[in-house]
Amino acid sequence: EVVNVAGGRRYTLLQLVDQLAAITGTRPEIRYACPRPADVPHSQADIAKARTLLGFESLWDLERGLGQIVRWLRDAL
């Protein structure tokens, strides 16, 4: 079966940018534009099936997960 494996919380794009800025020590220039027709205004993975079938609970929050990704990318590049 296919299941969503995620943190189970919703984050805005600005929260994601803020977390990445804090981790990398940079501040990107943010440009706002009108939504495009295919843009998804809200998205959150439903992990209920993963909980039921696998007993899954995320052990990492957004900050820790992004930190690991940034460290991996820095080491890989």
PyMOL Python script that loads the backbone (N, CA, C, O; Angstrom):
from pymol import cmd

cmd.read_pdbstr("""\
ATOM      1  N   GLU A   1       0.826  -1.182   0.000  1.00  0.00           N
ATOM      2  CA  GLU A   1       0.000   0.000   0.000  1.00  0.00           C
ATOM      3  C   GLU A   1       0.871   1.247   0.000  1.00  0.00           C
ATOM      4  O   GLU A   1       2.023   1.213   0.435  1.00  0.00           O
ATOM      5  N   VAL A   2       0.322   2.325  -0.482  1.00  0.00           N
ATOM      6  CA  VAL A   2       1.009   3.612  -0.492  1.00  0.00           C
ATOM      7  C   VAL A   2       0.575   4.403   0.735  1.00  0.00           C
ATOM      8  O   VAL A   2      -0.617   4.526   1.018  1.00  0.00           O
ATOM      9  N   VAL A   3       1.564   4.943   1.468  1.00  0.00           N
ATOM     10  CA  VAL A   3       1.252   5.757   2.644  1.00  0.00           C
ATOM     11  C   VAL A   3       2.090   7.036   2.623  1.00  0.00           C
ATOM     12  O   VAL A   3       3.194   7.055   2.080  1.00  0.00           O
ATOM     13  N   ASN A   4       1.560   8.092   3.215  1.00  0.00           N
ATOM     14  CA  ASN A   4       2.311   9.329   3.395  1.00  0.00           C
ATOM     15  C   ASN A   4       3.167   9.197   4.645  1.00  0.00           C
ATOM     16  O   ASN A   4       2.684   8.787   5.700  1.00  0.00           O
ATOM     17  N   VAL A   5       4.432   9.546   4.516  1.00  0.00           N
ATOM     18  CA  VAL A   5       5.335   9.598   5.661  1.00  0.00           C
ATOM     19  C   VAL A   5       5.808  11.040   5.746  1.00  0.00           C
ATOM     20  O   VAL A   5       6.552  11.511   4.886  1.00  0.00           O
ATOM     21  N   ALA A   6       5.380  11.724   6.771  1.00  0.00           N
ATOM     22  CA  ALA A   6       5.682  13.152   6.911  1.00  0.00           C
ATOM     23  C   ALA A   6       5.608  13.516   8.385  1.00  0.00           C
ATOM     24  O   ALA A   6       5.455  12.651   9.247  1.00  0.00           O
ATOM     25  N   GLY A   7       5.717  14.787   8.653  1.00  0.00           N
ATOM     26  CA  GLY A   7       5.686  15.255  10.035  1.00  0.00           C
ATOM     27  C   GLY A   7       4.303  15.413  10.612  1.00  0.00           C
ATOM     28  O   GLY A   7       4.145  15.503  11.829  1.00  0.00           O
ATOM     29  N   GLY A   8       3.291  15.449   9.753  1.00  0.00           N
ATOM     30  CA  GLY A   8       1.925  15.567  10.242  1.00  0.00           C
ATOM     31  C   GLY A   8       1.515  16.973  10.646  1.00  0.00           C
ATOM     32  O   GLY A   8       0.468  17.163  11.264  1.00  0.00           O
ATOM     33  N   ARG A   9       2.341  17.968  10.297  1.00  0.00           N
ATOM     34  CA  ARG A   9       2.002  19.366  10.593  1.00  0.00           C
ATOM     35  C   ARG A   9       2.004  20.161   9.311  1.00  0.00           C
ATOM     36  O   ARG A   9       2.635  19.769   8.329  1.00  0.00           O
ATOM     37  N   ARG A  10       1.308  21.265   9.315  1.00  0.00           N
ATOM     38  CA  ARG A  10       1.260  22.165   8.165  1.00  0.00           C
ATOM     39  C   ARG A  10       2.194  23.341   8.415  1.00  0.00           C
ATOM     40  O   ARG A  10       2.217  23.912   9.505  1.00  0.00           O
ATOM     41  N   TYR A  11       2.962  23.693   7.393  1.00  0.00           N
ATOM     42  CA  TYR A  11       3.853  24.850   7.451  1.00  0.00           C
ATOM     43  C   TYR A  11       3.579  25.730   6.247  1.00  0.00           C
ATOM     44  O   TYR A  11       3.275  25.238   5.160  1.00  0.00           O
ATOM     45  N   THR A  12       3.687  27.033   6.448  1.00  0.00           N
ATOM     46  CA  THR A  12       3.551  27.953   5.321  1.00  0.00           C
ATOM     47  C   THR A  12       4.893  28.033   4.604  1.00  0.00           C
ATOM     48  O   THR A  12       5.931  27.650   5.145  1.00  0.00           O
ATOM     49  N   LEU A  13       4.849  28.531   3.399  1.00  0.00           N
ATOM     50  CA  LEU A  13       6.076  28.723   2.641  1.00  0.00           C
ATOM     51  C   LEU A  13       6.999  29.710   3.355  1.00  0.00           C
ATOM     52  O   LEU A  13       8.217  29.535   3.352  1.00  0.00           O
ATOM     53  N   LEU A  14       6.424  30.742   3.962  1.00  0.00           N
ATOM     54  CA  LEU A  14       7.246  31.703   4.701  1.00  0.00           C
ATOM     55  C   LEU A  14       7.901  31.074   5.934  1.00  0.00           C
ATOM     56  O   LEU A  14       9.024  31.439   6.283  1.00  0.00           O
ATOM     57  N   GLN A  15       7.222  30.141   6.592  1.00  0.00           N
ATOM     58  CA  GLN A  15       7.841  29.438   7.714  1.00  0.00           C
ATOM     59  C   GLN A  15       9.022  28.595   7.228  1.00  0.00           C
ATOM     60  O   GLN A  15      10.063  28.536   7.882  1.00  0.00           O
ATOM     61  N   LEU A  16       8.852  27.955   6.091  1.00  0.00           N
ATOM     62  CA  LEU A  16       9.932  27.163   5.508  1.00  0.00           C
ATOM     63  C   LEU A  16      11.124  28.059   5.170  1.00  0.00           C
ATOM     64  O   LEU A  16      12.267  27.715   5.474  1.00  0.00           O
ATOM     65  N   VAL A  17      10.861  29.198   4.548  1.00  0.00           N
ATOM     66  CA  VAL A  17      11.927  30.153   4.208  1.00  0.00           C
ATOM     67  C   VAL A  17      12.619  30.637   5.479  1.00  0.00           C
ATOM     68  O   VAL A  17      13.847  30.711   5.514  1.00  0.00           O
ATOM     69  N   ASP A  18      11.861  30.964   6.516  1.00  0.00           N
ATOM     70  CA  ASP A  18      12.450  31.427   7.772  1.00  0.00           C
ATOM     71  C   ASP A  18      13.353  30.360   8.394  1.00  0.00           C
ATOM     72  O   ASP A  18      14.443  30.670   8.874  1.00  0.00           O
ATOM     73  N   GLN A  19      12.903  29.114   8.384  1.00  0.00           N
ATOM     74  CA  GLN A  19      13.713  28.019   8.929  1.00  0.00           C
ATOM     75  C   GLN A  19      15.008  27.847   8.136  1.00  0.00           C
ATOM     76  O   GLN A  19      16.084  27.712   8.718  1.00  0.00           O
ATOM     77  N   LEU A  20      14.900  27.854   6.810  1.00  0.00           N
ATOM     78  CA  LEU A  20      16.100  27.718   5.975  1.00  0.00           C
ATOM     79  C   LEU A  20      17.049  28.898   6.175  1.00  0.00           C
ATOM     80  O   LEU A  20      18.266  28.717   6.195  1.00  0.00           O
ATOM     81  N   ALA A  21      16.502  30.096   6.320  1.00  0.00           N
ATOM     82  CA  ALA A  21      17.333  31.277   6.557  1.00  0.00           C
ATOM     83  C   ALA A  21      18.085  31.142   7.884  1.00  0.00           C
ATOM     84  O   ALA A  21      19.270  31.467   7.958  1.00  0.00           O
ATOM     85  N   ALA A  22      17.419  30.673   8.911  1.00  0.00           N
ATOM     86  CA  ALA A  22      18.058  30.501  10.210  1.00  0.00           C
ATOM     87  C   ALA A  22      19.155  29.444  10.154  1.00  0.00           C
ATOM     88  O   ALA A  22      20.216  29.617  10.754  1.00  0.00           O
ATOM     89  N   ILE A  23      18.908  28.365   9.444  1.00  0.00           N
ATOM     90  CA  ILE A  23      19.874  27.273   9.353  1.00  0.00           C
ATOM     91  C   ILE A  23      21.090  27.671   8.526  1.00  0.00           C
ATOM     92  O   ILE A  23      22.222  27.350   8.887  1.00  0.00           O
ATOM     93  N   THR A  24      20.859  28.366   7.426  1.00  0.00           N
ATOM     94  CA  THR A  24      21.953  28.698   6.509  1.00  0.00           C
ATOM     95  C   THR A  24      22.615  30.034   6.813  1.00  0.00           C
ATOM     96  O   THR A  24      23.685  30.331   6.282  1.00  0.00           O
ATOM     97  N   GLY A  25      21.986  30.846   7.668  1.00  0.00           N
ATOM     98  CA  GLY A  25      22.537  32.157   7.970  1.00  0.00           C
ATOM     99  C   GLY A  25      22.393  33.139   6.823  1.00  0.00           C
ATOM    100  O   GLY A  25      23.153  34.102   6.728  1.00  0.00           O
ATOM    101  N   THR A  26      21.441  32.907   5.968  1.00  0.00           N
ATOM    102  CA  THR A  26      21.194  33.794   4.834  1.00  0.00           C
ATOM    103  C   THR A  26      19.768  34.320   4.904  1.00  0.00           C
ATOM    104  O   THR A  26      18.931  33.778   5.626  1.00  0.00           O
ATOM    105  N   ARG A  27      19.503  35.361   4.160  1.00  0.00           N
ATOM    106  CA  ARG A  27      18.146  35.896   4.079  1.00  0.00           C
ATOM    107  C   ARG A  27      17.838  36.111   2.607  1.00  0.00           C
ATOM    108  O   ARG A  27      18.345  37.052   1.996  1.00  0.00           O
ATOM    109  N   PRO A  28      17.009  35.245   2.033  1.00  0.00           N
ATOM    110  CA  PRO A  28      16.688  35.408   0.607  1.00  0.00           C
ATOM    111  C   PRO A  28      15.772  36.608   0.375  1.00  0.00           C
ATOM    112  O   PRO A  28      15.038  37.038   1.265  1.00  0.00           O
ATOM    113  N   GLU A  29      15.839  37.121  -0.818  1.00  0.00           N
ATOM    114  CA  GLU A  29      14.909  38.179  -1.220  1.00  0.00           C
ATOM    115  C   GLU A  29      13.602  37.503  -1.611  1.00  0.00           C
ATOM    116  O   GLU A  29      13.583  36.621  -2.471  1.00  0.00           O
ATOM    117  N   ILE A  30      12.528  37.912  -0.988  1.00  0.00           N
ATOM    118  CA  ILE A  30      11.220  37.313  -1.267  1.00  0.00           C
ATOM    119  C   ILE A  30      10.461  38.220  -2.219  1.00  0.00           C
ATOM    120  O   ILE A  30      10.314  39.419  -1.981  1.00  0.00           O
ATOM    121  N   ARG A  31       9.991  37.632  -3.286  1.00  0.00           N
ATOM    122  CA  ARG A  31       9.171  38.370  -4.261  1.00  0.00           C
ATOM    123  C   ARG A  31       7.791  37.733  -4.304  1.00  0.00           C
ATOM    124  O   ARG A  31       7.651  36.531  -4.528  1.00  0.00           O
ATOM    125  N   TYR A  32       6.799  38.542  -4.090  1.00  0.00           N
ATOM    126  CA  TYR A  32       5.421  38.045  -4.103  1.00  0.00           C
ATOM    127  C   TYR A  32       4.836  38.220  -5.498  1.00  0.00           C
ATOM    128  O   TYR A  32       5.100  39.213  -6.175  1.00  0.00           O
ATOM    129  N   ALA A  33       4.044  37.249  -5.914  1.00  0.00           N
ATOM    130  CA  ALA A  33       3.393  37.302  -7.218  1.00  0.00           C
ATOM    131  C   ALA A  33       1.978  36.748  -7.071  1.00  0.00           C
ATOM    132  O   ALA A  33       1.645  36.122  -6.065  1.00  0.00           O
ATOM    133  N   CYS A  34       1.174  36.983  -8.063  1.00  0.00           N
ATOM    134  CA  CYS A  34      -0.192  36.451  -8.057  1.00  0.00           C
ATOM    135  C   CYS A  34      -0.150  34.933  -8.174  1.00  0.00           C
ATOM    136  O   CYS A  34       0.725  34.385  -8.845  1.00  0.00           O
ATOM    137  N   PRO A  35      -1.089  34.253  -7.526  1.00  0.00           N
ATOM    138  CA  PRO A  35      -1.127  32.799  -7.647  1.00  0.00           C
ATOM    139  C   PRO A  35      -1.340  32.370  -9.098  1.00  0.00           C
ATOM    140  O   PRO A  35      -2.026  33.039  -9.870  1.00  0.00           O
ATOM    141  N   ARG A  36      -0.735  31.245  -9.441  1.00  0.00           N
ATOM    142  CA  ARG A  36      -0.936  30.674 -10.772  1.00  0.00           C
ATOM    143  C   ARG A  36      -2.118  29.709 -10.716  1.00  0.00           C
ATOM    144  O   ARG A  36      -2.455  29.225  -9.635  1.00  0.00           O
ATOM    145  N   PRO A  37      -2.753  29.417 -11.841  1.00  0.00           N
ATOM    146  CA  PRO A  37      -3.942  28.559 -11.833  1.00  0.00           C
ATOM    147  C   PRO A  37      -3.725  27.190 -11.188  1.00  0.00           C
ATOM    148  O   PRO A  37      -4.647  26.667 -10.562  1.00  0.00           O
ATOM    149  N   ALA A  38      -2.558  26.601 -11.316  1.00  0.00           N
ATOM    150  CA  ALA A  38      -2.324  25.251 -10.783  1.00  0.00           C
ATOM    151  C   ALA A  38      -1.764  25.256  -9.360  1.00  0.00           C
ATOM    152  O   ALA A  38      -1.531  24.190  -8.792  1.00  0.00           O
ATOM    153  N   ASP A  39      -1.543  26.439  -8.774  1.00  0.00           N
ATOM    154  CA  ASP A  39      -0.993  26.499  -7.419  1.00  0.00           C
ATOM    155  C   ASP A  39      -1.941  25.852  -6.412  1.00  0.00           C
ATOM    156  O   ASP A  39      -3.159  26.003  -6.505  1.00  0.00           O
ATOM    157  N   VAL A  40      -1.369  25.132  -5.453  1.00  0.00           N
ATOM    158  CA  VAL A  40      -2.135  24.512  -4.376  1.00  0.00           C
ATOM    159  C   VAL A  40      -2.014  25.442  -3.171  1.00  0.00           C
ATOM    160  O   VAL A  40      -0.915  25.617  -2.644  1.00  0.00           O
ATOM    161  N   PRO A  41      -3.127  26.046  -2.721  1.00  0.00           N
ATOM    162  CA  PRO A  41      -3.028  27.032  -1.646  1.00  0.00           C
ATOM    163  C   PRO A  41      -2.661  26.432  -0.287  1.00  0.00           C
ATOM    164  O   PRO A  41      -1.999  27.093   0.513  1.00  0.00           O
ATOM    165  N   HIS A  42      -3.075  25.203  -0.014  1.00  0.00           N
ATOM    166  CA  HIS A  42      -2.804  24.559   1.272  1.00  0.00           C
ATOM    167  C   HIS A  42      -2.543  23.082   1.032  1.00  0.00           C
ATOM    168  O   HIS A  42      -3.225  22.438   0.234  1.00  0.00           O
ATOM    169  N   SER A  43      -1.553  22.558   1.728  1.00  0.00           N
ATOM    170  CA  SER A  43      -1.226  21.142   1.582  1.00  0.00           C
ATOM    171  C   SER A  43      -0.682  20.615   2.908  1.00  0.00           C
ATOM    172  O   SER A  43       0.120  21.273   3.570  1.00  0.00           O
ATOM    173  N   GLN A  44      -1.128  19.431   3.280  1.00  0.00           N
ATOM    174  CA  GLN A  44      -0.629  18.783   4.489  1.00  0.00           C
ATOM    175  C   GLN A  44      -0.782  17.287   4.313  1.00  0.00           C
ATOM    176  O   GLN A  44      -1.876  16.803   4.021  1.00  0.00           O
ATOM    177  N   ALA A  45       0.303  16.551   4.489  1.00  0.00           N
ATOM    178  CA  ALA A  45       0.243  15.099   4.362  1.00  0.00           C
ATOM    179  C   ALA A  45      -0.601  14.513   5.489  1.00  0.00           C
ATOM    180  O   ALA A  45      -0.438  14.882   6.652  1.00  0.00           O
ATOM    181  N   ASP A  46      -1.487  13.615   5.144  1.00  0.00           N
ATOM    182  CA  ASP A  46      -2.282  12.891   6.136  1.00  0.00           C
ATOM    183  C   ASP A  46      -1.530  11.607   6.466  1.00  0.00           C
ATOM    184  O   ASP A  46      -1.427  10.713   5.626  1.00  0.00           O
ATOM    185  N   ILE A  47      -1.006  11.513   7.682  1.00  0.00           N
ATOM    186  CA  ILE A  47      -0.205  10.347   8.055  1.00  0.00           C
ATOM    187  C   ILE A  47      -1.009   9.300   8.835  1.00  0.00           C
ATOM    188  O   ILE A  47      -0.431   8.390   9.430  1.00  0.00           O
ATOM    189  N   ALA A  48      -2.330   9.427   8.832  1.00  0.00           N
ATOM    190  CA  ALA A  48      -3.176   8.494   9.585  1.00  0.00           C
ATOM    191  C   ALA A  48      -2.973   7.049   9.142  1.00  0.00           C
ATOM    192  O   ALA A  48      -2.921   6.145   9.977  1.00  0.00           O
ATOM    193  N   LYS A  49      -2.858   6.827   7.850  1.00  0.00           N
ATOM    194  CA  LYS A  49      -2.675   5.464   7.343  1.00  0.00           C
ATOM    195  C   LYS A  49      -1.327   4.892   7.793  1.00  0.00           C
ATOM    196  O   LYS A  49      -1.236   3.715   8.142  1.00  0.00           O
ATOM    197  N   ALA A  50      -0.290   5.718   7.785  1.00  0.00           N
ATOM    198  CA  ALA A  50       1.027   5.281   8.243  1.00  0.00           C
ATOM    199  C   ALA A  50       0.997   4.960   9.739  1.00  0.00           C
ATOM    200  O   ALA A  50       1.653   4.022  10.192  1.00  0.00           O
ATOM    201  N   ARG A  51       0.240   5.737  10.493  1.00  0.00           N
ATOM    202  CA  ARG A  51       0.092   5.450  11.925  1.00  0.00           C
ATOM    203  C   ARG A  51      -0.588   4.101  12.131  1.00  0.00           C
ATOM    204  O   ARG A  51      -0.142   3.277  12.929  1.00  0.00           O
ATOM    205  N   THR A  52      -1.679   3.896  11.394  1.00  0.00           N
ATOM    206  CA  THR A  52      -2.463   2.671  11.559  1.00  0.00           C
ATOM    207  C   THR A  52      -1.688   1.433  11.108  1.00  0.00           C
ATOM    208  O   THR A  52      -1.609   0.446  11.839  1.00  0.00           O
ATOM    209  N   LEU A  53      -1.121   1.488   9.907  1.00  0.00           N
ATOM    210  CA  LEU A  53      -0.452   0.314   9.349  1.00  0.00           C
ATOM    211  C   LEU A  53       0.938   0.071   9.915  1.00  0.00           C
ATOM    212  O   LEU A  53       1.350  -1.076  10.086  1.00  0.00           O
ATOM    213  N   LEU A  54       1.667   1.156  10.210  1.00  0.00           N
ATOM    214  CA  LEU A  54       3.077   1.029  10.567  1.00  0.00           C
ATOM    215  C   LEU A  54       3.410   1.491  11.978  1.00  0.00           C
ATOM    216  O   LEU A  54       4.531   1.302  12.449  1.00  0.00           O
ATOM    217  N   GLY A  55       2.433   2.099  12.654  1.00  0.00           N
ATOM    218  CA  GLY A  55       2.709   2.683  13.958  1.00  0.00           C
ATOM    219  C   GLY A  55       3.635   3.884  13.839  1.00  0.00           C
ATOM    220  O   GLY A  55       4.358   4.206  14.781  1.00  0.00           O
ATOM    221  N   PHE A  56       3.617   4.554  12.676  1.00  0.00           N
ATOM    222  CA  PHE A  56       4.540   5.641  12.380  1.00  0.00           C
ATOM    223  C   PHE A  56       4.220   6.897  13.163  1.00  0.00           C
ATOM    224  O   PHE A  56       3.062   7.305  13.256  1.00  0.00           O
ATOM    225  N   GLU A  57       5.244   7.504  13.724  1.00  0.00           N
ATOM    226  CA  GLU A  57       5.198   8.843  14.304  1.00  0.00           C
ATOM    227  C   GLU A  57       6.512   9.509  13.940  1.00  0.00           C
ATOM    228  O   GLU A  57       7.576   8.913  14.110  1.00  0.00           O
ATOM    229  N   SER A  58       6.452  10.715  13.451  1.00  0.00           N
ATOM    230  CA  SER A  58       7.659  11.433  13.089  1.00  0.00           C
ATOM    231  C   SER A  58       8.473  11.755  14.335  1.00  0.00           C
ATOM    232  O   SER A  58       7.931  12.230  15.333  1.00  0.00           O
ATOM    233  N   LEU A  59       9.768  11.497  14.273  1.00  0.00           N
ATOM    234  CA  LEU A  59      10.654  11.797  15.396  1.00  0.00           C
ATOM    235  C   LEU A  59      11.351  13.137  15.229  1.00  0.00           C
ATOM    236  O   LEU A  59      11.980  13.633  16.164  1.00  0.00           O
ATOM    237  N   TRP A  60      11.241  13.730  14.036  1.00  0.00           N
ATOM    238  CA  TRP A  60      11.935  14.973  13.734  1.00  0.00           C
ATOM    239  C   TRP A  60      10.938  16.067  13.431  1.00  0.00           C
ATOM    240  O   TRP A  60       9.879  15.820  12.853  1.00  0.00           O
ATOM    241  N   ASP A  61      11.287  17.279  13.826  1.00  0.00           N
ATOM    242  CA  ASP A  61      10.483  18.433  13.450  1.00  0.00           C
ATOM    243  C   ASP A  61      11.082  19.053  12.186  1.00  0.00           C
ATOM    244  O   ASP A  61      12.104  18.589  11.682  1.00  0.00           O
ATOM    245  N   LEU A  62      10.446  20.087  11.689  1.00  0.00           N
ATOM    246  CA  LEU A  62      10.885  20.732  10.457  1.00  0.00           C
ATOM    247  C   LEU A  62      12.321  21.238  10.570  1.00  0.00           C
ATOM    248  O   LEU A  62      13.120  21.028   9.657  1.00  0.00           O
ATOM    249  N   GLU A  63      12.656  21.897  11.668  1.00  0.00           N
ATOM    250  CA  GLU A  63      13.998  22.469  11.829  1.00  0.00           C
ATOM    251  C   GLU A  63      15.076  21.389  11.762  1.00  0.00           C
ATOM    252  O   GLU A  63      16.083  21.566  11.077  1.00  0.00           O
ATOM    253  N   ARG A  64      14.879  20.291  12.454  1.00  0.00           N
ATOM    254  CA  ARG A  64      15.882  19.220  12.458  1.00  0.00           C
ATOM    255  C   ARG A  64      16.008  18.576  11.074  1.00  0.00           C
ATOM    256  O   ARG A  64      17.114  18.311  10.604  1.00  0.00           O
ATOM    257  N   GLY A  65      14.864  18.327  10.427  1.00  0.00           N
ATOM    258  CA  GLY A  65      14.894  17.714   9.100  1.00  0.00           C
ATOM    259  C   GLY A  65      15.578  18.603   8.069  1.00  0.00           C
ATOM    260  O   GLY A  65      16.407  18.127   7.293  1.00  0.00           O
ATOM    261  N   LEU A  66      15.238  19.891   8.056  1.00  0.00           N
ATOM    262  CA  LEU A  66      15.886  20.810   7.119  1.00  0.00           C
ATOM    263  C   LEU A  66      17.368  20.946   7.423  1.00  0.00           C
ATOM    264  O   LEU A  66      18.186  21.031   6.507  1.00  0.00           O
ATOM    265  N   GLY A  67      17.719  20.968   8.701  1.00  0.00           N
ATOM    266  CA  GLY A  67      19.127  21.045   9.084  1.00  0.00           C
ATOM    267  C   GLY A  67      19.921  19.873   8.537  1.00  0.00           C
ATOM    268  O   GLY A  67      21.034  20.044   8.040  1.00  0.00           O
ATOM    269  N   GLN A  68      19.346  18.683   8.629  1.00  0.00           N
ATOM    270  CA  GLN A  68      20.017  17.486   8.099  1.00  0.00           C
ATOM    271  C   GLN A  68      20.167  17.574   6.585  1.00  0.00           C
ATOM    272  O   GLN A  68      21.213  17.218   6.044  1.00  0.00           O
ATOM    273  N   ILE A  69      19.136  18.041   5.905  1.00  0.00           N
ATOM    274  CA  ILE A  69      19.198  18.170   4.446  1.00  0.00           C
ATOM    275  C   ILE A  69      20.272  19.172   4.041  1.00  0.00           C
ATOM    276  O   ILE A  69      21.052  18.910   3.125  1.00  0.00           O
ATOM    277  N   VAL A  70      20.316  20.319   4.719  1.00  0.00           N
ATOM    278  CA  VAL A  70      21.312  21.345   4.399  1.00  0.00           C
ATOM    279  C   VAL A  70      22.718  20.807   4.641  1.00  0.00           C
ATOM    280  O   VAL A  70      23.601  21.009   3.807  1.00  0.00           O
ATOM    281  N   ARG A  71      22.944  20.133   5.757  1.00  0.00           N
ATOM    282  CA  ARG A  71      24.269  19.552   6.038  1.00  0.00           C
ATOM    283  C   ARG A  71      24.646  18.528   4.984  1.00  0.00           C
ATOM    284  O   ARG A  71      25.786  18.508   4.520  1.00  0.00           O
ATOM    285  N   TRP A  72      23.702  17.675   4.597  1.00  0.00           N
ATOM    286  CA  TRP A  72      23.981  16.658   3.581  1.00  0.00           C
ATOM    287  C   TRP A  72      24.348  17.321   2.259  1.00  0.00           C
ATOM    288  O   TRP A  72      25.313  16.919   1.609  1.00  0.00           O
ATOM    289  N   LEU A  73      23.581  18.337   1.856  1.00  0.00           N
ATOM    290  CA  LEU A  73      23.870  19.037   0.606  1.00  0.00           C
ATOM    291  C   LEU A  73      25.232  19.718   0.638  1.00  0.00           C
ATOM    292  O   LEU A  73      25.975  19.672  -0.343  1.00  0.00           O
ATOM    293  N   ARG A  74      25.556  20.342   1.747  1.00  0.00           N
ATOM    294  CA  ARG A  74      26.874  20.996   1.873  1.00  0.00           C
ATOM    295  C   ARG A  74      28.005  19.982   1.762  1.00  0.00           C
ATOM    296  O   ARG A  74      29.024  20.253   1.127  1.00  0.00           O
ATOM    297  N   ASP A  75      27.829  18.815   2.377  1.00  0.00           N
ATOM    298  CA  ASP A  75      28.852  17.772   2.292  1.00  0.00           C
ATOM    299  C   ASP A  75      28.940  17.166   0.906  1.00  0.00           C
ATOM    300  O   ASP A  75      30.025  16.799   0.455  1.00  0.00           O
ATOM    301  N   ALA A  76      27.807  17.058   0.225  1.00  0.00           N
ATOM    302  CA  ALA A  76      27.757  16.410  -1.086  1.00  0.00           C
ATOM    303  C   ALA A  76      28.277  17.310  -2.202  1.00  0.00           C
ATOM    304  O   ALA A  76      28.767  16.822  -3.221  1.00  0.00           O
ATOM    305  N   LEU A  77      28.171  18.614  -2.009  1.00  0.00           N
ATOM    306  CA  LEU A  77      28.579  19.535  -3.081  1.00  0.00           C
ATOM    307  C   LEU A  77      29.976  19.983  -2.905  1.00  0.00           C
ATOM    308  O   LEU A  77      30.482  20.759  -3.715  1.00  0.00           O
TER     309      LEU A  77
END
""", "prot")
cmd.dss("prot")
cmd.show_as("cartoon", "prot")
cmd.util.cbc("prot")
cmd.orient("prot")
